[in-house]
């Protein structure tokens, strides 16, 4: 799985707009095809990365800035210092326990969310034949170089870095149990040789498929089809009809 979850009511706090770099609610909503409230998806993505993976996608407060003021730093937060890492670990524990709000953590630390570094790349609507359905947006970004991802031992129980192609191959060998949305996004990410190439392409994406095409094979397994694959258009048409 990737870090993620639902957009909470607290992610819609209007104070976030002044704490997000390079992204406004109007711009985010337009990118998602929503009338309003799009920025909360970016906020939720940043929050979930912190809660589940311990990664803070934010810029630190500039020297002399007051708590809650927009940051002036150009580099992403570095938590390699033990004291800094321990302080943010405490914030994370409090968030996961429900004792703190993310907007208050950001204001206390003077953080500016790195929403300019987070790119919307796909939307997954589970097919109509699935017993449990989701409508999920996926984002991509580069991991901050001065941070180490650590799973939360609750919603996520292990952390591993793998090349996308290696993860897909491990799934095909039966070594990893990956759901169709994960396979689809790994397939998208794996088309690019470097992180820089992926982010450059993601920054220019303007149209996202409303759902990935999933078909059942003769062996009873699921196969994800990408645009250009044989049967892709027919599979999408069936899924749209199933979704109503």
C-alpha distance (Angstrom), angle and dihedral (degrees) to the residues before:
residue distance angle dihedral
X1 . . .
X2 3.78 . .
X3 3.82 122.8 .
X4 3.77 107.4 -87.4
X5 3.77 149.4 111.2
X6 3.77 142.8 157.0
X7 3.79 128.0 -32.9
X8 3.80 104.6 -106.2
X9 3.79 125.1 -147.8
X10 3.81 87.5 -114.5
X11 3.82 89.6 60.3
X12 3.82 87.2 65.8
X13 3.81 92.4 60.5
X14 3.85 105.2 136.9
X15 3.81 90.3 -136.6
X16 3.79 89.3 73.4
X17 3.79 92.8 72.1
X18 3.81 90.6 70.6
X19 3.81 90.3 46.4
X20 3.83 97.6 53.3
X21 3.79 119.3 90.2
X22 3.79 119.0 -140.9
X23 3.80 96.1 -6.6
X24 3.80 133.6 89.1
X25 3.77 130.4 -173.2
X26 3.79 90.0 -111.6
X27 3.80 92.6 52.7
X28 3.80 94.1 43.0
X29 3.80 92.2 47.5
X30 3.80 91.6 50.5
X31 3.83 90.6 50.8
X32 3.81 90.9 52.4
X33 3.79 95.5 41.3
X34 3.80 92.9 -116.2
X35 3.82 128.8 135.3
X36 3.81 91.4 -131.9
X37 3.78 143.2 -25.7
X38 3.80 96.8 61.8
X39 3.80 94.9 129.9
X40 3.80 89.8 66.5
X41 3.83 88.9 68.9
X42 3.80 90.8 58.7
X43 3.80 90.5 45.6
X44 3.80 91.4 49.3
X45 3.81 91.0 50.3
X46 3.81 91.8 52.5
X47 3.81 92.3 44.9
X48 3.80 94.1 48.8
X49 3.81 91.7 49.1
X50 3.78 88.2 55.1
X51 3.80 96.2 43.8
X52 3.81 97.7 44.2
X53 3.81 104.0 27.3
X54 3.80 103.3 22.7
X55 3.81 91.0 -124.0
X56 3.82 115.6 137.8
X57 3.80 110.3 -154.9
X58 3.78 96.0 -163.4
X59 3.79 145.3 103.3
X60 3.82 118.8 -113.9
X61 3.76 124.0 -118.5
X62 3.78 114.1 -86.6
X63 3.79 120.8 -116.9
X64 3.78 111.7 -73.2
X65 3.80 94.9 8.3
X66 3.78 117.8 141.2
X67 3.82 118.7 -117.9
X68 3.80 108.9 -86.0
X69 3.80 94.0 22.1
X70 3.81 118.3 125.0
X71 3.79 111.8 -89.6
X72 3.76 123.0 -110.4
X73 3.80 99.3 -163.0
X74 3.81 118.3 114.2
X75 3.81 95.7 -155.7
X76 3.80 128.3 73.5
X77 3.78 118.7 -105.1
X78 3.82 114.0 -75.3
X79 3.82 114.8 -150.9
X80 3.80 97.0 174.6
X81 3.81 90.1 113.0
X82 3.84 107.4 92.0
X83 3.81 94.0 -134.0
X84 3.80 91.7 49.4
X85 3.79 91.4 47.0
X86 3.80 92.2 49.6
X87 3.80 92.5 49.8
X88 3.79 93.2 52.4
X89 3.80 91.1 43.6
X90 3.81 87.3 57.7
X91 3.82 90.4 50.2
X92 3.79 89.1 50.3
X93 3.80 93.5 50.6
X94 3.79 90.4 50.0
X95 3.81 91.8 49.5
X96 3.79 92.3 49.2
X97 3.81 90.6 48.2
X98 3.81 90.8 52.1
X99 3.77 93.3 -116.5
X100 3.80 97.0 117.6
X101 3.79 140.8 38.0
X102 3.78 119.8 -127.9
X103 3.81 93.0 -131.1
X104 3.81 89.9 56.4
X105 3.81 91.7 49.7
X106 3.80 89.2 51.7
X107 3.79 92.3 49.6
X108 3.79 93.7 44.9
X109 3.81 91.4 51.8
X110 3.80 93.6 37.2
X111 3.80 90.8 -123.2
X112 3.77 125.7 169.9
X113 3.80 110.5 -156.1
X114 3.81 114.4 -120.8
X115 3.79 93.7 -128.0
X116 3.81 88.1 143.1
X117 3.82 88.7 66.1
X118 3.80 94.9 48.6
X119 3.82 115.5 87.5
X120 3.79 126.9 -165.3
X121 3.82 108.3 -130.3
X122 3.81 110.2 162.3
X123 3.76 149.0 0.5
X124 3.78 123.5 -140.9
X125 3.79 122.6 -158.1
X126 3.77 110.0 177.6
X127 3.81 115.1 -124.7
X128 3.79 120.4 -95.2
X129 3.81 93.1 -112.1
X130 3.82 92.9 62.4
X131 3.84 115.3 100.6
X132 3.81 93.2 -137.6
X133 3.79 120.1 38.2
X134 3.80 135.3 -161.8
X135 3.80 136.4 -175.2
X136 3.79 102.6 -152.2
X137 3.81 135.0 172.4
X138 3.80 119.2 -149.2
X139 3.80 126.7 -150.3
X140 3.80 133.4 -172.7
X141 3.80 132.9 -153.6
X142 3.79 140.7 154.3
X143 3.79 116.0 -93.6
X144 3.83 113.2 -110.2
X145 3.84 106.7 -103.0
X146 3.81 94.0 -137.5
X147 3.80 96.4 55.2
X148 3.80 136.3 77.0
X149 3.81 120.1 -146.7
X150 3.81 113.5 -127.5
X151 3.82 122.6 -179.6
X152 3.79 117.5 -124.7
X153 3.86 96.7 -126.6
X154 3.80 87.4 -128.2
X155 3.77 116.6 64.7
X156 3.80 90.9 10.4
X157 3.80 121.3 35.4
X158 3.80 104.0 -177.8
X159 3.78 139.5 28.7
X160 3.80 126.1 -149.7
X161 3.80 136.0 163.2
X162 3.82 113.5 -142.5
X163 3.78 136.9 162.4
X164 3.83 107.5 -106.6
X165 3.81 92.1 -120.8
X166 3.82 90.9 51.6
X167 3.81 91.2 51.7
X168 3.81 91.8 50.0
X169 3.81 91.3 48.3
X170 3.81 90.8 48.4
X171 3.80 88.5 53.1
X172 3.79 91.2 50.4
X173 3.82 89.2 52.1
X174 3.80 90.4 51.6
X175 3.81 93.4 -112.9
X176 3.81 94.7 115.0
X177 3.79 126.9 38.2
X178 3.81 103.2 -141.6
X179 3.79 123.9 174.6
X180 3.83 120.4 -135.1
X181 3.85 94.9 -101.0
X182 3.81 90.5 54.0
X183 3.80 92.1 47.1
X184 3.80 90.9 47.3
X185 3.79 93.6 52.3
X186 3.79 93.0 43.5
X187 3.79 86.8 52.7
X188 3.79 90.7 52.5
X189 3.80 94.4 46.5
X190 3.80 92.3 43.0
X191 3.79 92.9 61.3
X192 3.79 89.4 76.9
X193 3.80 123.6 73.6
X194 3.81 95.6 -148.7
X195 3.79 139.8 25.6
X196 3.80 89.5 -117.8
X197 3.81 91.7 56.1
X198 3.80 91.2 48.4
X199 3.80 93.7 49.9
X200 3.80 92.1 46.1
X201 3.79 90.3 53.8
X202 3.82 93.2 42.6
X203 3.80 91.4 52.8
X204 3.80 90.2 60.1
X205 3.81 99.1 43.2
X206 3.79 111.4 118.1
X207 3.80 104.6 163.5
X208 3.80 122.9 54.7
X209 3.80 125.4 -170.5
X210 3.80 110.1 -113.0
X211 3.77 89.4 -136.7
X212 3.77 140.4 0.4
X213 3.80 118.2 -111.6
X214 3.79 112.0 -110.8
X215 3.79 123.4 -178.2
X216 3.78 133.1 179.6
X217 3.80 116.4 -118.6
X218 3.80 126.0 -141.7
X219 3.80 87.4 -102.1
X220 3.80 90.1 60.7
X221 3.81 94.4 -108.3
X222 3.80 128.6 124.5
X223 3.79 121.5 -110.8
X224 3.79 125.0 -166.0
X225 3.80 115.8 -139.6
X226 3.79 122.6 -156.6
X227 3.82 127.9 -154.0
X228 3.79 107.4 -73.9
X229 3.81 94.9 28.8
X230 3.77 117.4 121.5
X231 3.79 110.4 -92.4
X232 3.82 94.4 15.0
X233 3.83 97.2 121.4
X234 3.82 93.4 45.5
X235 3.81 91.2 48.3
X236 3.83 92.7 50.5
X237 3.81 90.5 48.2
X238 3.81 90.9 52.9
X239 3.80 91.9 47.7
X240 3.81 92.3 49.8
X241 3.80 89.3 51.3
X242 3.81 91.1 48.3
X243 3.80 91.4 48.8
X244 3.80 89.9 55.2
